[in-house]
């Protein structure tokens, strides 16, 4: 399975990527939403996108809206991973088309549990 | 007749909340502890203790803009900021940490702590991207909630501090008495 990790913090990209690699994902990353869209435009379509909210150039909410406006990317599952923890923000993200929402700080188990809910744990890990 | 607003009169609606009325030290400490456990490591403990910061310090912060406007600032020694960054990156930390790596990781900790402080405040607010450098100055000493902790024996301060100066104090005079809806500040 493939995952695209989008966060302006290199440290956070490494942390999220490390968790997903441990679960068997093939990873690419991007520093903001525009870079993330560039990866999709290349034709590298992931099963999962983990995207931060507050980023320069293009924020996570704009990224979610852009992905959802393109029918070719309908299969992509989007999980927001962000320190924005207000209820209204969560509702906005889900309304824009995100499937799940993880609030920083998070644990590896929290990510794993969300992926299990989404049916996105690779089979050998889920067993 | 023309009158001039000297800014000396304030109505009760001009009230601006100060951070100690919105969040307490225990909540800030709890937010920081949770961030440390998740980001820095499961065995990483913050000990509430006030120890003098070293001379060579580094700060990271995020700004919060809303009903309360200010910054959530982390300050520690540069060596401690580097150790924090290594702990955050764990096995993916490069052998030699560049200053950009430290700024990025230390900024991310401020981002996570700041985001959760913002969530604890009332009303919708926005959060800036993290910044690293010399901390914003304290404009109003009454608008600060500061927690001092020790991590691995080194001091770290977490300060939630207002960005605005105090409102002028209204002093009634015989020529300028307090009127209805005006409050001394």
Interface residues (C-beta under 8 A of the other chain):
Chain A: X8 X9 X10 X11 X12 X14 X15 X18 X54 X55 X56 X82 X83 X84 X85 X86 X88 X103 X104 X105 X106 X107
Chain B: X34 X35 X37 X38 X39 X85 X88 X89 X90 X91 X92 X101 X104 X105 X107 X108 X111 X112 X114 X115 X116 X118 X119 X124 X125 X127 X128 X129 X130
